[in-house]
Amino acid sequence: MIGDEVEVTILSVTQDQVRVGIKAPREIPIHRQEVYQAIVRQNQRASYSTPPSPDLLDRLKLADLTRKQK
């Protein structure tokens, strides 16, 4: 369990693959890491109508590091 609302289940294990099931409320987005990173990159590109400030870049890097540590 992750919190009270997200349930993670190992569905099957083979030599080179693990199938994971995730049951969560619809309002909680669930993405594989590479899909999530693509969404983040796309959102960042969409928000760059002007060059980002160094402070914003530092906050984005810190947020990314925090996510990786979880």
Secondary structure, DSSP 8 states (H G I E B T S, - for coil): -BTTTBEEEEEEE-SS-EEEEEE--TTS----HHHHHHHHHHHHHHH-SS---HHHHHHHHHHHHHHHH-
